[in-house]
């Protein structure tokens, strides 16, 4: 089992406000190229966090989430936090408790720097077990599953454009171009400990299934038609995908984790 991952400021942003946690490895800033990890054993935890642009402290908020999840992602910690067998209610409580811990750390940081009081980040990730995956998200980062040559989006965004999509007012491409595409309706931020919306679901995992986690900069830049061929390519060319994102003129930070056998 392996994971390829990268976080990058994109083609036009001066700063990267994304962060990621890949099986305990945390990455922030602007990586020159994707990294690959060879992994063994279960469970494994992966997540991408996207700081809220336009507010001071977005990068710090994303990093806090990634570091908090990384502390839990050590093998001994995960086995204590999550039972070997799926229990969706207990699993959701555990994920929520980790994100609530992140809100408290953000609040502590904001007390020392009041200008960061409106910091926040969105996040999506998976807890990978041998035969299942726990998928979670708050905001507009996404998780996809690639199975049998088909790509399926597993997450539902907490955003204005998601609501418009579900009402039939816009299609998937419309989500990428709508003027309110950047407005999320839930985020992990100081003071949101009891108020952020978290979606959690369990999905089966068959041999050969792959999972792809990304910030909104990725799916907005390429769209489903252009992204799908990359995800279904058995060669899993993470460098090629990053190059395609940058050449697309992506206007946002881009981060992804690509988990495969």
Backbone as JSON, one array per atom type, in Angstrom:
{
  "sequence": "XXXXXXXXXXXXXXXXXXXXXXXXXXXXXXXXXXXXXXXXXXXXXXXXXXXXXXXXXXXXXXXXXXXXXXXXXXXXXXXXXXXXXXXXXXXXXXXXXXXXXXXXXXXXXXXXXXXXXXXXXXXXXXXXXXXXXXXXXXXXXXXXXXXXXXXXXXXXXXXXXXXXXXXXXXXXXXXXXXXXXXXXXXXXXXXXXXXXXXXXXXXXXXXXXXXXXXXXXXXXXXXXXXXXXXXXXXXXXXXXXXXXXXXXXXXXXXXXXXXXX",
  "N": [[0.86, -1.19, 0.0], [0.51, 2.24, -0.76], [1.01, 5.83, -0.67], [0.74, 8.82, -2.4], [1.49, 12.26, -2.29], [0.97, 15.84, -2.18], [1.3, 19.33, -1.53], [0.69, 22.62, -2.57], [1.19, 26.05, -3.55], [-0.09, 26.73, -5.88], [-0.86, 28.2, -9.11], [-1.09, 30.97, -8.99], [-1.44, 32.08, -6.43], [0.12, 33.83, -3.71], [0.72, 32.59, -1.33], [0.58, 29.45, 0.36], [-2.19, 28.08, 1.83], [-3.03, 25.61, 2.47], [-2.81, 22.37, 4.08], [-1.61, 19.07, 4.83], [-2.11, 15.73, 6.07], [-0.62, 12.73, 5.97], [-0.8, 9.61, 6.83], [0.4, 10.27, 9.28], [2.51, 11.89, 8.49], [3.07, 15.29, 8.14], [2.55, 17.99, 5.98], [3.19, 21.28, 4.91], [3.26, 24.62, 3.49], [4.99, 25.07, 0.38], [5.48, 22.47, -1.62], [8.05, 21.12, -3.68], [7.69, 18.92, -5.31], [5.63, 15.92, -5.6], [5.54, 13.58, -2.85], [6.12, 10.16, -1.91], [4.87, 7.55, 0.1], [5.51, 4.36, 1.43], [3.38, 2.08, 2.87], [2.32, 0.05, 5.63], [0.06, -2.13, 7.12], [-2.95, -1.6, 9.13], [-5.09, 0.55, 11.12], [-4.99, 3.43, 8.83], [-4.57, 6.93, 8.54], [-5.61, 9.72, 6.66], [-5.67, 13.09, 5.5], [-6.74, 16.23, 4.11], [-6.44, 19.64, 4.63], [-7.77, 22.9, 4.27], [-7.06, 26.18, 4.52], [-9.09, 29.01, 5.3], [-9.33, 31.31, 2.87], [-8.74, 34.82, 2.69], [-8.97, 35.49, 5.31], [-6.96, 36.3, 8.13], [-4.55, 33.97, 9.27], [-5.35, 31.62, 8.07], [-3.59, 29.68, 7.0], [-2.35, 28.81, 9.34], [-4.54, 27.71, 10.71], [-5.19, 25.5, 9.07], [-2.82, 24.06, 9.34], [-2.88, 23.47, 12.08], [-5.05, 21.68, 12.21], [-4.01, 19.58, 10.63], [-1.76, 18.83, 12.16], [-2.96, 18.06, 14.56], [-4.46, 15.83, 13.73], [-2.32, 14.3, 12.88], [-1.03, 13.66, 15.25], [-2.81, 11.82, 16.23], [-2.57, 9.94, 14.29], [-0.47, 8.2, 14.55], [0.39, 4.8, 14.75], [-0.1, 3.36, 17.2], [-1.75, 5.13, 18.53], [-4.0, 5.39, 16.83], [-5.08, 2.83, 16.95], [-5.95, 2.77, 19.53], [-7.81, 4.83, 19.53], [-9.68, 4.17, 17.55], [-11.8, 1.45, 17.11], [-11.09, -1.91, 15.88], [-13.19, -2.96, 14.35], [-15.87, -1.61, 12.39], [-17.74, 1.02, 13.72], [-19.97, 3.21, 13.26], [-21.14, 5.3, 14.73], [-19.51, 5.62, 17.0], [-17.09, 6.06, 15.71], [-17.61, 8.48, 14.39], [-17.87, 10.17, 16.6], [-15.24, 10.13, 17.5], [-13.77, 11.29, 15.37], [-14.97, 13.81, 15.38], [-14.21, 14.68, 17.92], [-11.46, 15.02, 17.59], [-11.37, 17.11, 15.73], [-12.67, 19.05, 17.24], [-10.75, 19.41, 19.2], [-8.89, 20.72, 17.63], [-10.21, 23.17, 17.18], [-10.05, 24.31, 19.71], [-7.3, 24.66, 19.99], [-6.91, 26.54, 17.97], [-8.38, 28.65, 19.04], [-6.82, 29.24, 21.26], [-4.49, 30.14, 20.0], [-5.53, 32.41, 18.8], [-6.07, 34.01, 20.98], [-3.61, 34.97, 21.67], [-3.03, 36.39, 19.41], [-5.06, 38.52, 18.35], [-5.88, 39.34, 15.8], [-6.19, 37.06, 14.4], [-8.59, 35.94, 15.02], [-10.67, 35.2, 13.36], [-9.79, 33.06, 11.97], [-9.81, 29.91, 10.2], [-10.55, 26.64, 8.84], [-11.26, 24.19, 6.33], [-11.83, 20.65, 5.89], [-11.11, 17.34, 4.71], [-11.08, 13.77, 4.77], [-9.88, 10.34, 5.22], [-10.23, 7.42, 7.19], [-8.55, 4.57, 6.94], [-9.34, 1.24, 6.87], [-8.8, -2.35, 6.76], [-10.85, -3.56, 5.22], [-12.67, -1.57, 4.86], [-13.52, 1.94, 4.69], [-13.55, 4.95, 6.48], [-15.04, 7.89, 5.78], [-14.76, 11.38, 5.93], [-15.78, 14.84, 6.21], [-15.68, 18.42, 6.42], [-16.85, 21.25, 5.12], [-15.53, 22.15, 1.89], [-13.52, 20.47, 0.81], [-12.7, 17.39, -0.87], [-13.36, 13.8, -1.14], [-12.65, 11.08, -3.18], [-13.45, 7.87, -4.55], [-11.86, 5.35, -6.4], [-12.77, 2.7, -8.26], [-12.81, -0.3, -9.98], [-12.25, 1.01, -12.39], [-13.92, 3.17, -12.38], [-14.83, 6.42, -11.2], [-15.88, 7.86, -8.17], [-17.45, 10.37, -6.35], [-17.29, 10.77, -2.91], [-17.94, 12.51, -0.92], [-20.01, 15.16, 0.37], [-20.25, 18.53, -0.11], [-20.21, 21.22, 2.29], [-21.52, 23.88, 1.45], [-22.53, 26.81, -0.43], [-22.7, 26.38, -3.2], [-22.99, 23.61, -3.32], [-25.56, 23.25, -2.3], [-27.0, 24.55, -4.31], [-26.41, 22.88, -6.43], [-27.65, 20.49, -5.61], [-30.27, 21.29, -5.68], [-30.71, 21.42, -8.32], [-30.15, 23.72, -9.74], [-27.64, 24.33, -10.71], [-25.01, 22.57, -12.48], [-22.34, 20.09, -12.17], [-20.11, 21.35, -13.37], [-20.94, 23.95, -13.07], [-20.61, 24.32, -10.36], [-17.94, 24.79, -10.22], [-17.54, 27.27, -11.4], [-19.29, 29.14, -10.38], [-20.09, 32.35, -8.94], [-20.24, 32.31, -6.16], [-18.75, 30.2, -5.31], [-16.73, 29.9, -3.44], [-17.77, 30.14, -0.94], [-18.3, 28.67, 2.05], [-20.43, 26.76, 4.22], [-19.84, 25.66, 6.58], [-17.15, 25.27, 8.86], [-14.03, 24.48, 10.48], [-13.16, 26.25, 13.17], [-12.1, 28.86, 15.5], [-14.19, 28.87, 18.32], [-16.12, 27.33, 17.11], [-16.57, 24.9, 18.2], [-18.87, 23.52, 19.11], [-20.46, 23.83, 16.93], [-19.77, 23.25, 14.22], [-20.5, 21.66, 11.11], [-20.3, 18.27, 10.41], [-19.71, 15.69, 8.18], [-19.92, 12.23, 8.01], [-19.23, 9.05, 6.77], [-19.36, 5.52, 6.09], [-17.68, 3.35, 3.89], [-17.35, 0.47, 1.8], [-14.34, -1.37, 1.16], [-12.63, -2.74, -1.39], [-10.24, -5.03, -2.78], [-7.8, -3.41, -4.69], [-9.14, -0.99, -4.79], [-8.86, 2.56, -4.81], [-8.18, 5.71, -3.18], [-8.77, 9.21, -3.24], [-7.99, 12.31, -2.03], [-8.66, 15.75, -1.84], [-8.1, 19.32, -1.96], [-10.32, 22.12, -2.62], [-9.18, 23.58, -4.65], [-8.15, 21.76, -6.46], [-10.29, 20.21, -7.65], [-11.78, 22.29, -8.67], [-10.05, 23.41, -10.53], [-9.63, 21.44, -12.54], [-11.99, 19.92, -13.0], [-14.5, 17.31, -13.33], [-14.36, 15.79, -15.73], [-11.75, 16.11, -16.67], [-10.22, 15.38, -14.51], [-10.84, 12.7, -13.88], [-9.52, 10.84, -15.77], [-6.86, 10.95, -14.85], [-7.11, 9.83, -12.29], [-7.93, 7.25, -12.78], [-5.81, 6.11, -14.02], [-3.59, 3.47, -14.05], [-0.89, 3.85, -13.53], [-0.63, 5.9, -11.72], [0.32, 8.75, -11.69], [1.46, 11.09, -9.93], [3.13, 13.33, -10.14], [2.65, 14.14, -12.77], [-0.05, 14.86, -12.56], [0.1, 17.06, -10.8], [1.59, 18.82, -12.42], [-0.26, 19.21, -14.48], [-2.28, 20.51, -13.1], [-0.98, 22.92, -12.41], [-0.38, 23.96, -14.93], [-2.9, 24.47, -15.8], [-3.51, 26.91, -14.89], [-4.47, 27.25, -12.31], [-6.28, 28.96, -9.84], [-6.11, 28.78, -7.15], [-4.77, 27.38, -4.09], [-3.41, 24.07, -4.28], [-3.84, 20.78, -3.23], [-3.33, 17.34, -2.64], [-3.93, 13.89, -1.77], [-3.14, 10.68, -2.74], [-4.12, 7.57, -2.46], [-3.22, 4.23, -2.82], [-3.06, 0.69, -3.73]],
  "CA": [[0.0, 0.0, 0.0], [1.31, 3.45, -0.84], [0.3, 7.09, -0.78], [1.47, 9.94, -3.01], [0.84, 13.47, -1.8], [1.64, 17.12, -2.42], [0.57, 20.58, -1.27], [1.38, 23.62, -3.39], [0.46, 27.31, -3.56], [-0.83, 26.88, -7.12], [-0.27, 28.99, -10.19], [-1.2, 32.42, -8.85], [-1.5, 32.54, -5.05], [1.45, 34.07, -3.14], [0.9, 31.79, -0.12], [-0.2, 28.22, 0.44], [-2.92, 27.96, 3.08], [-3.41, 24.21, 2.65], [-1.91, 21.47, 4.8], [-2.09, 17.7, 4.73], [-1.61, 14.7, 6.97], [-0.61, 11.45, 5.27], [-0.31, 8.55, 7.72], [1.24, 10.87, 10.3], [3.41, 12.89, 7.9], [2.42, 16.57, 7.92], [3.22, 18.86, 5.02], [2.64, 22.61, 4.72], [4.1, 25.4, 2.6], [4.93, 24.77, -1.05], [6.36, 21.36, -1.95], [8.56, 21.16, -5.05], [7.16, 17.78, -6.06], [4.95, 14.97, -4.72], [6.26, 12.55, -2.13], [5.44, 8.87, -1.84], [5.11, 6.73, 1.28], [5.12, 2.95, 1.43], [2.69, 1.88, 4.14], [2.03, -1.34, 5.98], [-0.83, -2.29, 8.26], [-4.15, -0.77, 9.3], [-5.66, 1.58, 10.25], [-4.18, 4.55, 8.37], [-5.37, 8.15, 8.5], [-5.18, 10.7, 5.66], [-6.57, 14.25, 5.47], [-6.32, 17.5, 3.51], [-7.09, 20.8, 5.24], [-7.68, 24.09, 3.42], [-7.33, 27.38, 5.3], [-10.08, 29.9, 4.7], [-8.71, 32.47, 2.26], [-9.36, 36.1, 3.0], [-8.87, 35.74, 6.74], [-5.64, 36.06, 8.69], [-4.42, 32.74, 10.02], [-5.86, 30.44, 7.37], [-2.53, 28.66, 6.92], [-2.16, 28.26, 10.68], [-5.7, 26.87, 11.02], [-5.02, 24.24, 8.35], [-1.7, 23.34, 9.96], [-3.33, 22.96, 13.38], [-5.85, 20.48, 11.95], [-3.11, 18.51, 10.17], [-0.93, 18.38, 13.28], [-3.83, 17.35, 15.51], [-4.73, 14.51, 13.16], [-1.06, 13.57, 12.84], [-0.79, 13.09, 16.58], [-3.67, 10.64, 16.34], [-2.32, 9.01, 13.19], [0.53, 7.2, 14.9], [-0.3, 3.49, 14.77], [-0.6, 2.97, 18.52], [-2.85, 6.02, 18.89], [-5.17, 5.05, 16.04], [-5.66, 1.58, 17.44], [-6.65, 3.09, 20.77], [-8.92, 5.72, 19.26], [-10.67, 3.54, 16.68], [-11.88, 0.0, 17.24], [-10.81, -2.59, 14.6], [-14.43, -3.12, 13.59], [-16.57, -0.37, 12.13], [-18.87, 1.47, 14.54], [-20.06, 4.54, 12.67], [-21.45, 6.32, 15.73], [-18.31, 5.87, 17.8], [-16.08, 6.64, 14.82], [-17.94, 9.89, 14.19], [-17.53, 10.88, 17.84], [-13.79, 10.26, 17.57], [-13.35, 12.3, 14.4], [-15.43, 15.11, 15.87], [-13.39, 15.09, 19.07], [-10.17, 15.49, 17.08], [-11.57, 18.43, 15.15], [-12.97, 19.95, 18.35], [-9.45, 19.76, 19.79], [-8.29, 21.71, 16.73], [-10.84, 24.48, 17.42], [-9.52, 24.84, 20.97], [-5.94, 25.14, 19.71], [-7.05, 27.78, 17.21], [-8.83, 29.69, 19.97], [-5.66, 29.61, 22.07], [-3.63, 30.95, 19.14], [-6.18, 33.7, 18.56], [-5.96, 34.84, 22.18], [-2.3, 35.63, 21.6], [-2.99, 37.21, 18.2], [-6.49, 38.79, 18.09], [-6.19, 39.49, 14.37], [-6.47, 35.73, 13.86], [-9.8, 35.42, 15.65], [-11.59, 34.66, 12.35], [-9.14, 31.97, 11.23], [-10.58, 28.68, 10.09], [-10.16, 25.76, 7.75], [-12.12, 23.06, 6.01], [-11.03, 19.44, 5.9], [-11.69, 16.06, 4.31], [-10.11, 12.71, 4.96], [-10.34, 8.96, 5.37], [-9.59, 6.44, 8.06], [-8.53, 3.38, 6.1], [-9.23, -0.08, 7.48], [-8.47, -3.37, 5.76], [-11.97, -3.84, 4.33], [-13.6, -0.44, 4.83], [-12.94, 3.27, 4.87], [-14.4, 5.96, 7.1], [-14.86, 9.12, 5.02], [-15.29, 12.52, 6.69], [-15.46, 16.17, 5.69], [-16.33, 19.64, 6.89], [-16.49, 22.24, 4.12], [-15.56, 21.8, 0.46], [-12.55, 19.5, 0.33], [-13.4, 16.2, -1.36], [-12.8, 12.45, -1.19], [-13.13, 10.24, -4.28], [-13.02, 6.47, -4.6], [-11.69, 4.8, -7.75], [-13.01, 1.27, -8.15], [-13.2, -0.91, -11.24], [-12.12, 1.96, -13.48], [-14.9, 4.25, -12.25], [-14.54, 7.41, -10.15], [-17.08, 8.23, -7.43], [-17.26, 11.34, -5.27], [-17.86, 10.22, -1.69], [-18.27, 13.57, 0.02], [-20.97, 16.2, 0.03], [-19.71, 19.75, 0.46], [-21.02, 22.16, 3.07], [-21.26, 25.11, 0.7], [-23.66, 27.35, -1.17], [-22.83, 25.75, -4.52], [-23.51, 22.26, -3.15], [-27.01, 23.38, -2.18], [-27.52, 24.88, -5.64], [-26.27, 21.66, -7.23], [-28.67, 19.53, -5.18], [-31.59, 21.8, -6.09], [-30.78, 21.36, -9.76], [-29.94, 25.03, -10.35], [-26.36, 24.29, -11.43], [-24.44, 21.23, -12.6], [-21.0, 19.95, -11.58], [-19.27, 22.42, -13.9], [-21.41, 25.19, -12.47], [-20.02, 24.42, -9.02], [-16.56, 25.29, -10.37], [-17.5, 28.62, -11.94], [-20.28, 30.02, -9.75], [-19.45, 33.44, -8.19], [-20.23, 32.04, -4.72], [-18.14, 28.89, -5.13], [-15.78, 29.87, -2.32], [-18.47, 30.36, 0.34], [-18.65, 27.43, 2.74], [-21.43, 26.94, 5.27], [-19.32, 25.09, 7.83], [-15.69, 25.2, 8.91], [-13.42, 24.27, 11.79], [-12.62, 27.57, 13.48], [-12.26, 29.19, 16.93], [-15.57, 29.09, 18.73], [-17.06, 26.46, 16.4], [-16.46, 23.57, 18.8], [-20.18, 22.86, 19.18], [-21.31, 24.26, 15.86], [-19.44, 22.93, 12.83], [-21.19, 20.51, 10.53], [-19.37, 17.22, 10.02], [-20.32, 14.55, 7.5], [-19.14, 11.0, 8.16], [-19.87, 7.86, 6.19], [-18.51, 4.34, 5.93], [-17.79, 2.7, 2.59], [-16.59, -0.77, 1.7], [-13.06, -1.26, 0.46], [-12.26, -3.98, -2.05], [-8.86, -5.06, -3.28], [-7.64, -2.59, -5.88], [-9.76, 0.32, -4.64], [-7.98, 3.68, -4.49], [-8.88, 6.88, -2.65], [-8.14, 10.47, -3.61], [-8.46, 13.4, -1.18], [-8.12, 16.97, -2.42], [-8.68, 20.62, -1.65], [-11.2, 22.57, -3.7], [-8.39, 24.07, -5.76], [-7.91, 20.68, -7.42], [-11.47, 19.88, -8.47], [-12.22, 23.48, -9.4], [-9.14, 23.66, -11.66], [-9.7, 20.46, -13.62], [-13.32, 19.4, -13.26], [-14.62, 15.85, -13.3], [-13.96, 15.17, -17.0], [-10.3, 16.14, -16.82], [-9.6, 14.73, -13.36], [-11.09, 11.26, -13.88], [-8.48, 10.03, -16.42], [-5.7, 10.84, -13.97], [-7.38, 8.95, -11.15], [-8.11, 5.87, -13.23], [-4.56, 5.66, -14.65], [-2.92, 2.53, -13.14], [0.47, 4.31, -13.23], [-0.73, 6.84, -10.61], [1.36, 9.74, -11.95], [1.18, 12.27, -9.12], [3.87, 14.46, -10.7], [1.92, 14.58, -13.95], [-1.27, 15.54, -12.13], [0.49, 18.38, -10.3], [1.95, 19.65, -13.57], [-1.49, 19.56, -15.19], [-2.95, 21.52, -12.28], [-0.27, 24.2, -12.51], [-0.52, 24.47, -16.29], [-4.29, 24.88, -16.0], [-3.67, 28.26, -14.37], [-5.32, 27.16, -11.12], [-6.29, 30.21, -9.1], [-6.16, 28.48, -5.72], [-3.82, 26.37, -3.65], [-3.79, 22.71, -4.67], [-3.29, 19.73, -2.37], [-4.01, 16.05, -2.77], [-3.34, 12.62, -1.32], [-3.59, 9.62, -3.63], [-3.82, 6.3, -1.76], [-3.42, 3.08, -3.7], [-2.45, -0.56, -3.29]],
  "C": [[0.89, 1.24, 0.0], [0.41, 4.68, -0.92], [1.23, 8.12, -1.4], [0.74, 11.21, -2.62], [1.67, 14.7, -2.1], [0.72, 18.25, -1.98], [1.39, 21.71, -1.88], [0.54, 24.9, -3.42], [-0.35, 27.52, -4.83], [-0.15, 27.84, -8.07], [-0.25, 30.48, -9.91], [-1.22, 32.93, -7.41], [-0.09, 32.77, -4.49], [1.76, 33.17, -1.95], [0.08, 30.52, -0.23], [-0.86, 28.14, 1.81], [-3.49, 26.56, 3.28], [-2.4, 23.49, 3.54], [-2.46, 20.07, 4.64], [-1.43, 16.81, 5.78], [-1.74, 13.37, 6.26], [0.04, 10.41, 6.17], [0.69, 9.1, 8.74], [2.21, 11.9, 9.78], [2.63, 14.16, 7.6], [3.24, 17.39, 6.94], [2.45, 20.18, 4.91], [3.54, 23.35, 3.73], [3.93, 24.98, 1.16], [5.95, 23.69, -1.39], [6.79, 21.46, -3.42], [7.97, 20.06, -5.92], [6.46, 16.83, -5.09], [5.93, 14.03, -4.02], [5.44, 11.27, -2.12], [5.85, 8.14, -0.57], [4.69, 5.3, 1.01], [4.58, 2.63, 2.81], [2.39, 0.42, 4.37], [1.12, -1.35, 7.19], [-1.97, -1.29, 8.29], [-4.38, -0.55, 10.78], [-4.63, 2.63, 9.85], [-5.1, 5.76, 8.21], [-4.76, 9.16, 7.52], [-6.17, 11.86, 5.66], [-5.91, 15.42, 4.77], [-7.13, 18.6, 4.17], [-6.79, 22.04, 4.4], [-8.05, 25.3, 4.26], [-8.25, 28.32, 4.56], [-9.38, 31.16, 4.19], [-9.45, 33.75, 2.59], [-9.33, 36.45, 4.47], [-7.45, 35.46, 7.21], [-5.64, 34.72, 9.42], [-4.95, 31.5, 9.33], [-4.84, 29.32, 7.3], [-2.31, 28.01, 8.27], [-3.31, 27.33, 11.06], [-5.58, 25.51, 10.35], [-3.91, 23.4, 8.98], [-2.1, 22.74, 11.3], [-4.15, 21.68, 13.19], [-4.94, 19.32, 11.55], [-2.27, 17.96, 11.31], [-1.74, 17.6, 14.3], [-4.15, 15.95, 15.01], [-3.47, 13.66, 13.11], [-0.74, 12.92, 14.18], [-1.61, 11.82, 16.79], [-3.3, 9.56, 15.35], [-1.18, 8.04, 13.46], [-0.19, 5.88, 15.16], [-0.88, 3.15, 16.13], [-1.79, 3.84, 18.94], [-4.12, 5.66, 18.13], [-5.86, 3.8, 16.57], [-6.38, 1.78, 18.76], [-7.9, 3.91, 20.5], [-10.05, 5.05, 18.48], [-10.63, 2.03, 16.86], [-11.59, -0.66, 15.89], [-12.04, -2.73, 13.72], [-15.14, -1.78, 13.48], [-17.71, -0.16, 13.13], [-19.07, 2.94, 14.19], [-20.34, 5.6, 13.72], [-20.24, 6.65, 16.58], [-17.21, 6.5, 16.96], [-16.34, 8.13, 14.59], [-17.6, 10.72, 15.42], [-16.02, 11.12, 17.92], [-13.28, 11.32, 16.6], [-13.75, 13.69, 14.89], [-14.57, 15.58, 17.04], [-12.02, 15.61, 18.63], [-10.3, 16.89, 16.47], [-11.95, 19.46, 16.22], [-11.68, 20.37, 19.07], [-8.74, 20.81, 18.95], [-8.89, 23.09, 16.97], [-10.3, 25.11, 18.7], [-8.09, 25.37, 20.78], [-5.97, 26.43, 18.9], [-7.45, 28.92, 18.14], [-7.67, 30.17, 20.84], [-4.7, 30.49, 21.27], [-4.22, 32.34, 18.92], [-6.13, 34.6, 19.79], [-4.64, 35.6, 22.2], [-2.18, 36.58, 20.41], [-4.43, 37.5, 17.78], [-6.84, 38.94, 16.62], [-6.5, 38.15, 13.71], [-7.77, 35.13, 14.38], [-10.77, 34.81, 14.64], [-10.92, 33.58, 11.5], [-10.06, 30.77, 11.16], [-10.09, 27.87, 8.91], [-11.24, 24.72, 7.53], [-11.23, 21.83, 5.85], [-11.83, 18.26, 5.33], [-10.63, 14.99, 4.5], [-10.74, 11.33, 5.03], [-9.55, 8.27, 6.46], [-9.69, 5.11, 7.32], [-8.35, 2.14, 6.95], [-9.01, -1.11, 6.38], [-9.6, -3.58, 4.76], [-12.99, -2.72, 4.27], [-12.82, 0.86, 4.96], [-13.98, 4.18, 5.5], [-14.07, 7.29, 6.43], [-15.48, 10.27, 5.81], [-14.93, 13.83, 6.0], [-16.27, 17.23, 6.38], [-15.91, 20.72, 5.91], [-16.46, 21.67, 2.72], [-14.33, 21.07, -0.06], [-13.29, 18.21, -0.02], [-12.62, 14.91, -1.16], [-13.47, 11.71, -2.34], [-12.67, 8.8, -4.04], [-12.93, 6.06, -6.07], [-11.78, 3.28, -7.63], [-13.48, 0.72, -9.5], [-13.16, 0.05, -12.41], [-13.11, 3.1, -13.44], [-14.54, 5.13, -11.07], [-15.84, 7.86, -9.5], [-16.72, 9.26, -6.36], [-17.99, 10.84, -4.04], [-18.33, 11.28, -0.71], [-19.29, 14.53, -0.55], [-20.48, 17.48, 0.7], [-20.73, 20.48, 1.34], [-20.74, 23.54, 2.46], [-22.53, 25.56, -0.01], [-23.81, 26.63, -2.51], [-23.3, 24.3, -4.42], [-25.03, 22.29, -3.05], [-27.64, 23.7, -3.53], [-27.46, 23.66, -6.56], [-27.39, 20.67, -6.88], [-30.08, 19.98, -5.56], [-31.77, 21.77, -7.6], [-30.54, 22.68, -10.48], [-28.63, 25.12, -11.12], [-25.92, 22.83, -11.54], [-23.04, 21.21, -11.98], [-20.06, 21.05, -12.09], [-19.66, 23.78, -13.32], [-20.87, 25.4, -11.07], [-18.63, 25.04, -9.1], [-16.5, 26.76, -10.74], [-18.44, 29.61, -11.26], [-19.58, 31.11, -8.93], [-19.4, 33.21, -6.68], [-19.57, 30.7, -4.39], [-17.25, 28.79, -3.9], [-16.46, 30.0, -0.95], [-18.89, 29.01, 0.92], [-19.63, 27.74, 3.87], [-21.01, 26.29, 6.58], [-17.81, 25.02, 7.73], [-15.26, 24.92, 10.34], [-12.68, 25.55, 12.14], [-12.78, 27.84, 14.98], [-13.71, 29.47, 17.27], [-16.57, 28.18, 18.06], [-17.13, 25.06, 17.01], [-17.79, 22.82, 18.8], [-21.02, 23.12, 17.93], [-20.94, 23.85, 14.46], [-20.16, 21.66, 12.39], [-20.15, 19.52, 10.02], [-20.15, 16.09, 9.37], [-19.38, 13.35, 7.6], [-19.91, 9.85, 7.55], [-18.85, 6.74, 6.09], [-18.75, 3.75, 4.55], [-16.95, 1.42, 2.6], [-15.31, -0.53, 0.94], [-12.7, -2.63, -0.09], [-10.81, -3.9, -2.53], [-8.78, -4.27, -4.59], [-8.29, -1.23, -5.79], [-8.69, 1.36, -4.28], [-8.82, 4.84, -3.98], [-8.06, 8.13, -2.94], [-8.79, 11.57, -2.79], [-7.87, 14.69, -1.73], [-8.81, 18.21, -1.87], [-9.51, 21.09, -2.84], [-10.43, 23.13, -4.88], [-8.15, 23.04, -6.84], [-9.14, 20.45, -8.29], [-12.03, 21.1, -9.2], [-11.34, 23.71, -10.63], [-9.39, 22.72, -12.83], [-11.11, 20.01, -13.97], [-13.32, 17.89, -13.38], [-14.09, 15.2, -14.57], [-12.44, 15.1, -17.15], [-9.59, 15.42, -15.68], [-9.7, 13.21, -13.42], [-10.01, 10.44, -14.58], [-7.2, 9.91, -15.59], [-5.92, 9.81, -12.88], [-7.51, 7.49, -11.56], [-6.87, 5.31, -13.93], [-3.82, 4.73, -13.68], [-1.51, 2.99, -12.73], [0.51, 5.3, -12.07], [0.38, 7.89, -10.67], [1.05, 11.03, -11.2], [1.9, 13.5, -9.64], [3.15, 15.03, -11.93], [0.66, 15.34, -13.59], [-0.94, 16.94, -11.6], [0.84, 19.3, -11.45], [0.71, 20.1, -14.33], [-2.25, 20.64, -14.42], [-2.29, 22.89, -12.46], [-0.4, 24.8, -13.9], [-1.94, 24.92, -16.59], [-4.53, 26.31, -15.55], [-4.52, 28.32, -13.13], [-5.16, 28.42, -10.26], [-6.29, 30.01, -7.59], [-5.0, 27.55, -5.38], [-4.32, 24.99, -4.06], [-3.07, 21.7, -3.77], [-4.05, 18.44, -2.61], [-3.2, 14.93, -2.14], [-3.98, 11.53, -2.16], [-3.16, 8.3, -3.0], [-4.15, 5.14, -2.68], [-2.76, 1.85, -3.1], [-0.94, -0.49, -3.5]]
}
